[in-house]
Amino acid sequence: LLYTIKFEFMDDLEVNDYLRRALESAGGQFSELSVSYHDHEEELDEAGTFITDRPLTPKTAESKRQSTKSKFRAPDADENFKLIKSQKAAKIVGDACEEMKANNFMVALSKLNKAISMNADNANYFMLRAECCLQLCDFNSTILNYVHAIDISMEDVEEWKDRLSYIHFLYSQILYDEQDHKGALAQVNEALKFKPENFSYHCRKLAYLFSMNQHKLCLDLAEKLLVDHEEAELYILRARLNKLFGYTTKCFYDVHKALELDPDNGKAMDIVNELNSSAEECRSVAINQALSGNLTEAISKITVAIDTNPTVAEYTVFRGTLYRQQGLYDRAIDDFMHALSKVAVDSKPHQDSMRQLVLTYNDFAVECYTKGYYEEAISLLDQAIKRERGEKGFYMNRGDCFRMVGYLNFALADYQQALELDPTDWVIISRISLVHHQYGIKEYSDKHYAEAEKCFTTAITCNSKIAQYYISRAWARFMQNHLPASRADLLRAVYLDNTIEEGIMLAARLYPNQNIDSILNAKSSQKILSQMKELVSGESTNMDQVVLSSNTLAHEPLAEENIAQYNTWMEQYKDSNNNVKSLLDSRPVLDQAIPKIMTPQKVNLVRDNSTSGWMKKYFDSRTNSVK
């Protein structure tokens, strides 16, 4: 059967106005809905009646074309039944709109439920029911209706999605006020699914996370937001979170960034004052710990002060000084370099940092020197001299390193530079003499005895109280057959140090089979010994030098081949003496009453007066020997 129903509808303007007001009353603003229940010119059937099977959706050109194509199609029974239901549903929706206009939302909701049960394919019905539920503060039903409307709608639903996002956001605030923080977070996350770029939604999410003590997630979200939104309050929030996690340095920079954006922000100023006072307190504790000798605890406290206020160079310099006292030179250098980058060049903190830095380089170089890392020590002293060219000690230490690795030219240049800074420093002069002595050793090893003698003479000119210098020159002169000069140097050397072994070896060559008394009573020997006595006692005005301790000098040995030659000769000399002793002691007993040729006592007396033992016997008996 074909049922036709004549029904009078509201005009289009009334329907648009009513729906607009219904939506605006829920807090949203939508573009005007173009809803038309019928078209008087297009939807008349052959009997002249209206066919009201159109859903409550905007009328488009495509729908008009489809209706034009299908208006002359003969519906079957099922289609007629659906048509009647849709017409009845449209009538009920119209009544519901009237009830919503009169603020009778419960009645309107009942009518909309009935209309949807008759026609569940119209997305607009669900949208209207969602708005009705929203007026009744039934947010869950509102959300479900909007979600279903979006799912079944064939039209553009971006406005509905924006509306649904706002409803989620509104619902989250209501849940937050009811102390349901977890539910509020879930709702704002749903809102962000539709509007992920909404900054306000993210800020509310920060508040929910913070209230739930989800500080790590809150910090991560704040860092992401600050990439595109530089807000003072957002920096303050991140500063508080960093302070909560112990990241005081990040907190310091965040709060100062907030002050750059908002110089009058009271919250930021309070945090800055709190950080400054905390840093000063830690610095005071560090000073007290350092004075009591607890350097480890002092470093720990001053590190907290640096993290709390990293712009104060004095804190960094103080920690570098503590590192230097502990021997942690790498860390000390890093701190001093960092402090130099914080202050102006002409400021007092810059001068203090520079001074501590060069001293640290020197201390580090001394430690490397004692461990035998001479190349590393030279590099460190290069850095110190580059920054401080007026310190003689740096040149002396670098000269010592050069001398140990055999770079005598560089060592001599450094010693001379140090001597220019302080011409009265005899320690420097003694080091210069040591370099010349090493030059002489090298020339002697190459059998350049004349050049070696000149180098030894220069060394003695610089420091005339070192026994080894005289012994070395005596050997050089001996190899040139300058025997008188060699004997004089030997006497000078033994007078200064009577335990030197090379003097005994050389004496056996210069004074073969001579009696000690005859040697010492010689006028030439007396004159030389008198000069050395004046030198040691300080009465000489021509050779007034400072005597260095023998422990501070590295006496270089003679060439190995010469030492082997002299040792061989000495062994032969001792063997001959032993053979004579053995023959005399083991000779056969004579029966005649005449005296023996030589008694053992006389043999011992001869041996003691021999050249190999007279030096030690004589100088052991002296009461004023040189120590």
Buried (B, 14 or more C-beta within 10 A) or exposed (E): EEEBEEBEBBEBEBBBBBBBEBBEBBEBEBEEBEBBBBBEEEBBEEEEEBBBBBBBBBBEEEBEEEBEEEEEEEBEEEEBEBBBBBBBBBBBBBBBBBBBBEEBBEBBBBBBBBBBEBBEEBBBBBBBBBBBBBBEEBBEBBBBBBBBBBEEBEEEBEBBBBBBBBBBBBBBBBBBEEEBBEBBBBBBBBBBEBBEEBEEBBBBBBBBBBBBEBBEBBBEBBEEBBEEEEBBBBBBBBBBBBBEEEBBBBBBBBBBBBBEBBEEBEBBBEBBEBBBEBBBBBBEBBBEBBEEEBBEBBBBBBBBBBBBBBEBBBBBBBBBBBBBBBEBBEBBBBBBEBBBEBBEEEEEBBEBBBBBBBBBBBBBBBBBBEEEBBEBBBBBBEBBBEBBEEBBBBBBBBBBBBBBEEBBEBBBBBBBBBBEBEEEBBBBBBBBBBBBBBBBBBBBBEEBBEBBBBBBBBBBBBBBBBBBBBBBBBBBBBBBEBEEBBBBBBBBBBBBBBEBEBBBBBBBBBBEEBEBEEBEEBEEBEEBBEBBBBBBEEEBEEBEBEBBEBEEBEBBEBBEEBEEEBEEEBEEBEEEBEEBBEEBEEEEEEEEEEEEEBEEEEBEEBBEBBBBBBBBEBBEEEEEBBE
